[in-house]
Amino acid sequence: MTTTPQHRQALCRRTVLAATAASAGTLALTACGDDGGSEGETAPGSGPIAALVDVPVGEAVAVTTPNGAEALLFRSDETTVAAFSAICTHAGCGVQPDGDRLHCPCHDSVFDAATGERLEGPADAPLPPIRVRIEDDQVIVE
Ligand code: FES
């Protein structure tokens, strides 16, 4: 399978990481930076992507970013949410939630839902993180 321009456009190759902040209800995040990615790639947009109540602790869920890209959310505890592109880094298939893991059905790559790191399969790169925060019981793409 090849990566289509739509898949490439959906990727946010900027380095972004959601992590827990010390205070409840907030997330510490690194900013998207220019990593020299290909032209035509876009950020995931900004705005709400899920109600916090719809993201159970310990389970990944599929969501759509404000710009229409497929993404995955994982809530590791009450105040920590991580988000990643759902486009597999192997060949561009759609990665799906699978409990506390993220699974690509095309060639069985498996990623850690909390970090996006590859755990199994042919993908050789982690899923690109998406910068998110919790605000007013919503998960927001920054
Ligand atoms: S596209 Fe091959 S493992 Fe995802």
Backbone and ligand atoms as CSV (ligand in chain L), in Angstrom:
chain,resi,resn,atom,element,x,y,z
A,1,MET,N,N,0.842,-1.181,0.000
A,1,MET,CA,C,0.000,0.000,0.000
A,1,MET,C,C,0.885,1.243,0.000
A,2,THR,N,N,0.467,2.245,-0.728
A,2,THR,CA,C,1.224,3.493,-0.767
A,2,THR,C,C,0.494,4.566,0.023
A,3,THR,N,N,1.233,5.578,0.387
A,3,THR,CA,C,0.653,6.695,1.114
A,3,THR,C,C,0.099,7.688,0.116
A,4,THR,N,N,-1.162,8.027,0.250
A,4,THR,CA,C,-1.799,8.960,-0.655
A,4,THR,C,C,-1.521,10.389,-0.218
A,5,PRO,N,N,-1.724,11.356,-1.120
A,5,PRO,CA,C,-1.556,12.749,-0.709
A,5,PRO,C,C,-2.482,13.106,0.453
A,6,GLN,N,N,-3.679,12.497,0.501
A,6,GLN,CA,C,-4.597,12.781,1.606
A,6,GLN,C,C,-4.012,12.291,2.930
A,7,HIS,N,N,-3.381,11.102,2.886
A,7,HIS,CA,C,-2.744,10.603,4.098
A,7,HIS,C,C,-1.629,11.530,4.533
A,8,ARG,N,N,-0.802,11.928,3.548
A,8,ARG,CA,C,0.316,12.803,3.901
A,8,ARG,C,C,-0.192,14.124,4.458
A,9,GLN,N,N,-1.284,14.628,3.859
A,9,GLN,CA,C,-1.819,15.898,4.331
A,9,GLN,C,C,-2.338,15.766,5.756
A,10,ALA,N,N,-2.852,14.593,6.087
A,10,ALA,CA,C,-3.426,14.401,7.409
A,10,ALA,C,C,-2.369,14.296,8.498
A,11,LEU,N,N,-1.160,14.037,8.125
A,11,LEU,CA,C,-0.116,13.855,9.122
A,11,LEU,C,C,0.351,15.184,9.686
A,12,CYS,N,N,0.558,15.183,10.937
A,12,CYS,CA,C,1.257,16.301,11.559
A,12,CYS,C,C,2.621,15.774,11.921
A,13,ARG,N,N,3.632,16.088,11.142
A,13,ARG,CA,C,4.960,15.571,11.403
A,13,ARG,C,C,5.723,16.436,12.392
A,14,ARG,N,N,5.061,17.418,12.876
A,14,ARG,CA,C,5.727,18.236,13.868
A,14,ARG,C,C,5.823,17.475,15.169
A,15,THR,N,N,6.859,17.737,15.888
A,15,THR,CA,C,7.070,17.048,17.143
A,15,THR,C,C,6.179,17.655,18.210
A,16,VAL,N,N,5.267,16.831,18.688
A,16,VAL,CA,C,4.313,17.288,19.678
A,16,VAL,C,C,4.148,16.174,20.691
A,17,LEU,N,N,4.073,16.520,21.922
A,17,LEU,CA,C,3.905,15.494,22.933
A,17,LEU,C,C,3.009,16.003,24.038
A,18,ALA,N,N,1.993,15.224,24.333
A,18,ALA,CA,C,1.125,15.565,25.445
A,18,ALA,C,C,1.602,14.818,26.677
A,19,ALA,N,N,1.703,15.497,27.769
A,19,ALA,CA,C,2.152,14.856,29.001
A,19,ALA,C,C,1.422,15.480,30.175
A,20,THR,N,N,1.472,14.833,31.271
A,20,THR,CA,C,0.764,15.301,32.448
A,20,THR,C,C,1.464,16.476,33.096
A,21,ALA,N,N,0.680,17.444,33.480
A,21,ALA,CA,C,1.207,18.546,34.276
A,21,ALA,C,C,0.937,18.227,35.735
A,22,ALA,N,N,1.597,18.911,36.591
A,22,ALA,CA,C,1.438,18.642,38.005
A,22,ALA,C,C,0.055,19.023,38.502
A,23,SER,N,N,-0.560,20.027,37.922
A,23,SER,CA,C,-1.868,20.447,38.386
A,23,SER,C,C,-2.962,19.689,37.666
A,24,ALA,N,N,-4.051,19.439,38.365
A,24,ALA,CA,C,-5.172,18.696,37.804
A,24,ALA,C,C,-5.813,19.474,36.671
A,25,GLY,N,N,-6.232,18.750,35.669
A,25,GLY,CA,C,-6.996,19.338,34.591
A,25,GLY,C,C,-6.172,20.051,33.545
A,26,THR,N,N,-4.877,19.932,33.627
A,26,THR,CA,C,-4.057,20.586,32.626
A,26,THR,C,C,-3.070,19.598,32.042
A,27,LEU,N,N,-2.540,19.921,30.927
A,27,LEU,CA,C,-1.546,19.083,30.284
A,27,LEU,C,C,-0.348,19.927,29.944
A,28,ALA,N,N,0.831,19.367,30.128
A,28,ALA,CA,C,2.056,20.026,29.697
A,28,ALA,C,C,2.354,19.535,28.288
A,29,LEU,N,N,2.668,20.412,27.428
A,29,LEU,CA,C,2.812,20.067,26.028
A,29,LEU,C,C,4.035,20.728,25.435
A,30,THR,N,N,4.616,20.073,24.467
A,30,THR,CA,C,5.669,20.715,23.712
A,30,THR,C,C,5.056,21.307,22.460
A,31,ALA,N,N,5.606,22.372,22.016
A,31,ALA,CA,C,5.046,23.064,20.865
A,31,ALA,C,C,5.405,22.363,19.572
A,32,CYS,N,N,4.521,22.497,18.584
A,32,CYS,CA,C,4.835,22.024,17.252
A,32,CYS,C,C,5.956,22.893,16.722
A,33,GLY,N,N,6.971,22.275,16.172
A,33,GLY,CA,C,8.057,23.022,15.573
A,33,GLY,C,C,8.247,22.582,14.144
A,34,ASP,N,N,8.986,23.339,13.410
A,34,ASP,CA,C,9.268,22.993,12.023
A,34,ASP,C,C,10.338,21.923,11.995
A,35,ASP,N,N,9.977,20.740,11.549
A,35,ASP,CA,C,10.939,19.653,11.482
A,35,ASP,C,C,11.379,19.381,10.058
A,36,GLY,N,N,11.077,20.294,9.182
A,36,GLY,CA,C,11.492,20.100,7.815
A,36,GLY,C,C,10.625,19.129,7.062
A,37,GLY,N,N,9.394,18.932,7.514
A,37,GLY,CA,C,8.487,17.996,6.869
A,37,GLY,C,C,8.175,18.416,5.444
A,38,SER,N,N,7.531,17.524,4.696
A,38,SER,CA,C,7.214,17.766,3.304
A,38,SER,C,C,6.189,18.875,3.157
A,39,GLU,N,N,6.256,19.555,2.039
A,39,GLU,CA,C,5.255,20.554,1.745
A,39,GLU,C,C,3.901,19.881,1.612
A,40,GLY,N,N,2.862,20.590,1.958
A,40,GLY,CA,C,1.530,20.045,1.842
A,40,GLY,C,C,1.034,19.393,3.112
A,41,GLU,N,N,1.927,19.126,4.074
A,41,GLU,CA,C,1.473,18.578,5.331
A,41,GLU,C,C,0.823,19.693,6.126
A,42,THR,N,N,-0.172,19.338,6.895
A,42,THR,CA,C,-0.872,20.350,7.645
A,42,THR,C,C,-0.947,19.960,9.108
A,43,ALA,N,N,-1.123,20.950,9.962
A,43,ALA,CA,C,-1.361,20.716,11.371
A,43,ALA,C,C,-2.789,20.204,11.516
A,44,PRO,N,N,-3.099,19.587,12.647
A,44,PRO,CA,C,-4.430,19.009,12.796
A,44,PRO,C,C,-5.534,20.026,13.028
A,45,GLY,N,N,-5.222,21.304,12.980
A,45,GLY,CA,C,-6.222,22.323,13.270
A,45,GLY,C,C,-6.310,22.508,14.773
A,46,SER,N,N,-7.132,23.409,15.206
A,46,SER,CA,C,-7.303,23.598,16.646
A,46,SER,C,C,-8.782,23.605,16.974
A,47,GLY,N,N,-9.074,23.184,18.203
A,47,GLY,CA,C,-10.457,23.136,18.646
A,47,GLY,C,C,-10.749,21.822,19.353
A,48,PRO,N,N,-11.975,21.687,19.835
A,48,PRO,CA,C,-12.343,20.480,20.582
A,48,PRO,C,C,-12.415,19.252,19.682
A,49,ILE,N,N,-11.959,18.111,20.228
A,49,ILE,CA,C,-12.045,16.858,19.473
A,49,ILE,C,C,-12.818,15.782,20.225
A,50,ALA,N,N,-13.031,15.970,21.513
A,50,ALA,CA,C,-13.798,14.976,22.264
A,50,ALA,C,C,-14.188,15.552,23.615
A,51,ALA,N,N,-15.325,15.086,24.107
A,51,ALA,CA,C,-15.670,15.360,25.497
A,51,ALA,C,C,-14.859,14.404,26.354
A,52,LEU,N,N,-14.322,14.900,27.440
A,52,LEU,CA,C,-13.484,14.060,28.296
A,52,LEU,C,C,-14.234,12.815,28.758
A,53,VAL,N,N,-15.514,12.930,28.988
A,53,VAL,CA,C,-16.323,11.797,29.438
A,53,VAL,C,C,-16.380,10.678,28.397
A,54,ASP,N,N,-16.118,11.014,27.139
A,54,ASP,CA,C,-16.149,10.019,26.062
A,54,ASP,C,C,-14.802,9.325,25.854
A,55,VAL,N,N,-13.832,9.649,26.704
A,55,VAL,CA,C,-12.505,9.034,26.602
A,55,VAL,C,C,-12.247,8.289,27.912
A,56,PRO,N,N,-12.621,7.016,27.992
A,56,PRO,CA,C,-12.454,6.270,29.243
A,56,PRO,C,C,-10.982,6.125,29.616
A,57,VAL,N,N,-10.705,6.208,30.909
A,57,VAL,CA,C,-9.335,6.006,31.381
A,57,VAL,C,C,-8.878,4.601,30.988
A,58,GLY,N,N,-7.703,4.519,30.372
A,58,GLY,CA,C,-7.116,3.228,30.008
A,58,GLY,C,C,-7.499,2.708,28.650
A,59,GLU,N,N,-8.299,3.475,27.899
A,59,GLU,CA,C,-8.713,3.014,26.575
A,59,GLU,C,C,-8.497,4.096,25.528
A,60,ALA,N,N,-8.020,3.674,24.389
A,60,ALA,CA,C,-7.866,4.597,23.269
A,60,ALA,C,C,-9.187,4.718,22.527
A,61,VAL,N,N,-9.423,5.890,21.956
A,61,VAL,CA,C,-10.613,6.115,21.134
A,61,VAL,C,C,-10.206,6.839,19.851
A,62,ALA,N,N,-10.965,6.592,18.810
A,62,ALA,CA,C,-10.736,7.265,17.527
A,62,ALA,C,C,-11.514,8.570,17.506
A,63,VAL,N,N,-10.887,9.614,16.999
A,63,VAL,CA,C,-11.522,10.925,16.890
A,63,VAL,C,C,-11.120,11.544,15.552
A,64,THR,N,N,-11.749,12.653,15.245
A,64,THR,CA,C,-11.408,13.412,14.050
A,64,THR,C,C,-10.951,14.798,14.483
A,65,THR,N,N,-9.820,15.248,13.975
A,65,THR,CA,C,-9.306,16.565,14.351
A,65,THR,C,C,-10.148,17.654,13.683
A,66,PRO,N,N,-9.998,18.882,14.149
A,66,PRO,CA,C,-10.779,19.975,13.556
A,66,PRO,C,C,-10.591,20.129,12.047
A,67,ASN,N,N,-9.455,19.693,11.512
A,67,ASN,CA,C,-9.269,19.802,10.053
A,67,ASN,C,C,-9.661,18.522,9.321
A,68,GLY,N,N,-10.274,17.574,10.046
A,68,GLY,CA,C,-10.791,16.373,9.420
A,68,GLY,C,C,-9.859,15.188,9.379
A,69,ALA,N,N,-8.701,15.299,10.005
A,69,ALA,CA,C,-7.758,14.179,10.031
A,69,ALA,C,C,-8.162,13.171,11.098
A,70,GLU,N,N,-7.907,11.900,10.807
A,70,GLU,CA,C,-8.171,10.854,11.789
A,70,GLU,C,C,-7.083,10.873,12.850
A,71,ALA,N,N,-7.504,10.724,14.101
A,71,ALA,CA,C,-6.562,10.753,15.210
A,71,ALA,C,C,-7.012,9.768,16.276
A,72,LEU,N,N,-6.125,9.522,17.225
A,72,LEU,CA,C,-6.400,8.607,18.325
A,72,LEU,C,C,-6.103,9.316,19.629
A,73,LEU,N,N,-6.998,9.136,20.593
A,73,LEU,CA,C,-6.816,9.721,21.918
A,73,LEU,C,C,-6.642,8.600,22.919
A,74,PHE,N,N,-5.798,8.851,23.918
A,74,PHE,CA,C,-5.654,7.895,25.010
A,74,PHE,C,C,-5.590,8.671,26.305
A,75,ARG,N,N,-6.401,8.243,27.270
A,75,ARG,CA,C,-6.448,8.888,28.577
A,75,ARG,C,C,-5.846,7.920,29.589
A,76,SER,N,N,-4.642,8.219,30.038
A,76,SER,CA,C,-3.978,7.295,30.951
A,76,SER,C,C,-4.410,7.480,32.398
A,77,ASP,N,N,-4.938,8.647,32.762
A,77,ASP,CA,C,-5.541,8.843,34.076
A,77,ASP,C,C,-6.528,9.996,33.977
A,78,GLU,N,N,-7.033,10.452,35.101
A,78,GLU,CA,C,-8.094,11.462,35.080
A,78,GLU,C,C,-7.667,12.769,34.414
A,79,THR,N,N,-6.374,13.073,34.446
A,79,THR,CA,C,-5.934,14.376,33.953
A,79,THR,C,C,-4.910,14.297,32.830
A,80,THR,N,N,-4.715,13.109,32.267
A,80,THR,CA,C,-3.684,12.957,31.241
A,80,THR,C,C,-4.269,12.378,29.971
A,81,VAL,N,N,-4.163,13.121,28.898
A,81,VAL,CA,C,-4.645,12.672,27.595
A,81,VAL,C,C,-3.524,12.877,26.583
A,82,ALA,N,N,-3.312,11.866,25.755
A,82,ALA,CA,C,-2.342,11.966,24.668
A,82,ALA,C,C,-3.087,11.745,23.358
A,83,ALA,N,N,-2.629,12.396,22.309
A,83,ALA,CA,C,-3.268,12.245,20.997
A,83,ALA,C,C,-2.193,12.005,19.937
A,84,PHE,N,N,-2.576,11.199,18.949
A,84,PHE,CA,C,-1.643,10.841,17.880
A,84,PHE,C,C,-2.375,10.792,16.551
A,85,SER,N,N,-1.640,11.015,15.484
A,85,SER,CA,C,-2.179,10.784,14.155
A,85,SER,C,C,-2.541,9.310,14.042
A,86,ALA,N,N,-3.642,9.026,13.356
A,86,ALA,CA,C,-4.059,7.638,13.141
A,86,ALA,C,C,-3.493,7.076,11.844
A,87,ILE,N,N,-2.593,7.808,11.213
A,87,ILE,CA,C,-1.994,7.344,9.962
A,87,ILE,C,C,-0.729,6.565,10.284
A,88,CYS,N,N,-0.731,5.297,9.934
A,88,CYS,CA,C,0.393,4.416,10.266
A,88,CYS,C,C,1.672,4.918,9.606
A,89,THR,N,N,2.752,4.878,10.377
A,89,THR,CA,C,4.047,5.327,9.862
A,89,THR,C,C,4.703,4.291,8.957
A,90,HIS,N,N,4.087,3.116,8.835
A,90,HIS,CA,C,4.648,2.108,7.926
A,90,HIS,C,C,4.262,2.413,6.494
A,91,ALA,N,N,2.972,2.390,6.192
A,91,ALA,CA,C,2.540,2.599,4.813
A,91,ALA,C,C,1.246,3.400,4.713
A,92,GLY,N,N,0.872,4.060,5.786
A,92,GLY,CA,C,-0.228,5.005,5.697
A,92,GLY,C,C,-1.614,4.473,5.950
A,93,CYS,N,N,-1.772,3.262,6.418
A,93,CYS,CA,C,-3.101,2.747,6.743
A,93,CYS,C,C,-3.643,3.438,7.996
A,94,GLY,N,N,-4.914,3.283,8.227
A,94,GLY,CA,C,-5.552,3.853,9.397
A,94,GLY,C,C,-5.334,2.976,10.616
A,95,VAL,N,N,-4.699,3.538,11.636
A,95,VAL,CA,C,-4.471,2.824,12.886
A,95,VAL,C,C,-5.741,2.932,13.723
A,96,GLN,N,N,-6.039,1.853,14.456
A,96,GLN,CA,C,-7.289,1.789,15.205
A,96,GLN,C,C,-7.025,1.582,16.696
A,97,PRO,N,N,-7.950,2.060,17.536
A,97,PRO,CA,C,-7.803,1.825,18.972
A,97,PRO,C,C,-7.950,0.338,19.281
A,98,ASP,N,N,-7.187,-0.118,20.272
A,98,ASP,CA,C,-7.252,-1.508,20.705
A,98,ASP,C,C,-6.903,-1.549,22.191
A,99,GLY,N,N,-7.840,-1.118,23.028
A,99,GLY,CA,C,-7.599,-1.045,24.470
A,99,GLY,C,C,-6.549,0.001,24.781
A,100,ASP,N,N,-5.456,-0.421,25.417
A,100,ASP,CA,C,-4.382,0.520,25.727
A,100,ASP,C,C,-3.287,0.497,24.672
A,101,ARG,N,N,-3.621,-0.073,23.516
A,101,ARG,CA,C,-2.702,-0.091,22.381
A,101,ARG,C,C,-3.400,0.450,21.149
A,102,LEU,N,N,-2.597,0.720,20.134
A,102,LEU,CA,C,-3.112,1.197,18.851
A,102,LEU,C,C,-2.643,0.202,17.803
A,103,HIS,N,N,-3.570,-0.298,16.981
A,103,HIS,CA,C,-3.265,-1.405,16.082
A,103,HIS,C,C,-3.515,-1.008,14.634
A,104,CYS,N,N,-2.539,-1.312,13.797
A,104,CYS,CA,C,-2.727,-1.096,12.364
A,104,CYS,C,C,-3.111,-2.428,11.726
A,105,PRO,N,N,-4.292,-2.500,11.113
A,105,PRO,CA,C,-4.767,-3.769,10.574
A,105,PRO,C,C,-4.055,-4.189,9.284
A,106,CYS,N,N,-3.358,-3.289,8.641
A,106,CYS,CA,C,-2.752,-3.645,7.349
A,106,CYS,C,C,-1.609,-4.643,7.494
A,107,HIS,N,N,-0.671,-4.375,8.403
A,107,HIS,CA,C,0.486,-5.272,8.557
A,107,HIS,C,C,0.789,-5.519,10.027
A,108,ASP,N,N,-0.194,-5.252,10.878
A,108,ASP,CA,C,-0.120,-5.580,12.308
A,108,ASP,C,C,0.951,-4.840,13.094
A,109,SER,N,N,1.217,-3.608,12.744
A,109,SER,CA,C,2.030,-2.815,13.655
A,109,SER,C,C,1.186,-2.465,14.875
A,110,VAL,N,N,1.828,-2.416,16.017
A,110,VAL,CA,C,1.159,-2.078,17.271
A,110,VAL,C,C,1.935,-0.941,17.919
A,111,PHE,N,N,1.192,0.038,18.431
A,111,PHE,CA,C,1.798,1.216,19.046
A,111,PHE,C,C,1.267,1.361,20.473
A,112,ASP,N,N,2.082,1.921,21.337
A,112,ASP,CA,C,1.667,2.231,22.706
A,112,ASP,C,C,0.696,3.410,22.658
A,113,ALA,N,N,-0.477,3.252,23.229
A,113,ALA,CA,C,-1.486,4.302,23.146
A,113,ALA,C,C,-1.127,5.536,23.968
A,114,ALA,N,N,-0.284,5.381,24.973
A,114,ALA,CA,C,0.090,6.522,25.814
A,114,ALA,C,C,1.227,7.335,25.222
A,115,THR,N,N,2.086,6.672,24.434
A,115,THR,CA,C,3.275,7.360,23.920
A,115,THR,C,C,3.354,7.411,22.395
A,116,GLY,N,N,2.603,6.556,21.725
A,116,GLY,CA,C,2.686,6.460,20.271
A,116,GLY,C,C,3.867,5.638,19.782
A,117,GLU,N,N,4.685,5.144,20.695
A,117,GLU,CA,C,5.862,4.365,20.300
A,117,GLU,C,C,5.456,3.040,19.676
A,118,ARG,N,N,6.224,2.610,18.689
A,118,ARG,CA,C,5.974,1.313,18.060
A,118,ARG,C,C,6.362,0.204,19.027
A,119,LEU,N,N,5.467,-0.771,19.174
A,119,LEU,CA,C,5.738,-1.916,20.035
A,119,LEU,C,C,5.998,-3.174,19.229
A,120,GLU,N,N,5.296,-3.314,18.097
A,120,GLU,CA,C,5.416,-4.520,17.268
A,120,GLU,C,C,5.178,-4.132,15.820
A,121,GLY,N,N,5.614,-5.014,14.919
A,121,GLY,CA,C,5.277,-4.865,13.510
A,121,GLY,C,C,6.295,-4.084,12.710
A,122,PRO,N,N,5.992,-3.901,11.422
A,122,PRO,CA,C,6.964,-3.332,10.494
A,122,PRO,C,C,7.148,-1.816,10.573
A,123,ALA,N,N,6.265,-1.106,11.206
A,123,ALA,CA,C,6.463,0.349,11.317
A,123,ALA,C,C,7.766,0.595,12.073
A,124,ASP,N,N,8.525,1.575,11.606
A,124,ASP,CA,C,9.801,1.848,12.273
A,124,ASP,C,C,9.850,3.215,12.941
A,125,ALA,N,N,8.692,3.851,13.025
A,125,ALA,CA,C,8.630,5.159,13.669
A,125,ALA,C,C,7.366,5.232,14.516
A,126,PRO,N,N,7.407,6.038,15.557
A,126,PRO,CA,C,6.202,6.212,16.379
A,126,PRO,C,C,5.131,6.986,15.617
A,127,LEU,N,N,3.901,6.920,16.098
A,127,LEU,CA,C,2.839,7.737,15.518
A,127,LEU,C,C,3.099,9.195,15.877
A,128,PRO,N,N,2.909,10.104,14.919
A,128,PRO,CA,C,3.131,11.523,15.215
A,128,PRO,C,C,2.156,12.023,16.285
A,129,PRO,N,N,2.661,12.603,17.354
A,129,PRO,CA,C,1.783,13.134,18.392
A,129,PRO,C,C,1.071,14.403,17.937
A,130,ILE,N,N,-0.056,14.637,18.544
A,130,ILE,CA,C,-0.850,15.846,18.298
A,130,ILE,C,C,-0.973,16.574,19.629
A,131,ARG,N,N,-0.768,17.858,19.578
A,131,ARG,CA,C,-0.767,18.670,20.799
A,131,ARG,C,C,-2.208,18.883,21.278
A,132,VAL,N,N,-2.483,18.439,22.506
A,132,VAL,CA,C,-3.833,18.583,23.065
A,132,VAL,C,C,-3.764,19.062,24.507
A,133,ARG,N,N,-4.892,19.572,24.970
A,133,ARG,CA,C,-5.023,19.936,26.384
A,133,ARG,C,C,-6.458,19.652,26.817
A,134,ILE,N,N,-6.655,19.560,28.115
A,134,ILE,CA,C,-8.001,19.402,28.664
A,134,ILE,C,C,-8.457,20.768,29.149
A,135,GLU,N,N,-9.645,21.145,28.731
A,135,GLU,CA,C,-10.203,22.431,29.148
A,135,GLU,C,C,-11.715,22.295,29.241
A,136,ASP,N,N,-12.256,22.603,30.413
A,136,ASP,CA,C,-13.704,22.543,30.612
A,136,ASP,C,C,-14.282,21.200,30.178
A,137,ASP,N,N,-13.652,20.127,30.601
A,137,ASP,CA,C,-14.121,18.764,30.310
A,137,ASP,C,C,-14.130,18.431,28.825
A,138,GLN,N,N,-13.342,19.155,28.052
A,138,GLN,CA,C,-13.175,18.860,26.633
A,138,GLN,C,C,-11.692,18.613,26.345
A,139,VAL,N,N,-11.439,17.770,25.361
A,139,VAL,CA,C,-10.073,17.610,24.860
A,139,VAL,C,C,-9.940,18.534,23.662
A,140,ILE,N,N,-8.969,19.405,23.734
A,140,ILE,CA,C,-8.796,20.456,22.753
A,140,ILE,C,C,-7.480,20.265,22.008
A,141,VAL,N,N,-7.525,20.311,20.688
A,141,VAL,CA,C,-6.292,20.370,19.900
A,141,VAL,C,C,-5.827,21.812,19.904
A,142,GLU,N,N,-4.543,21.994,20.249
A,142,GLU,CA,C,-4.017,23.362,20.312
A,142,GLU,C,C,-3.534,23.836,18.961
L,1,FES,S1,S,0.548,0.267,7.080
L,1,FES,FE1,FE,1.804,-1.476,7.444
L,1,FES,S2,S,1.638,-1.811,9.565
L,1,FES,FE2,FE,0.449,-0.057,9.225
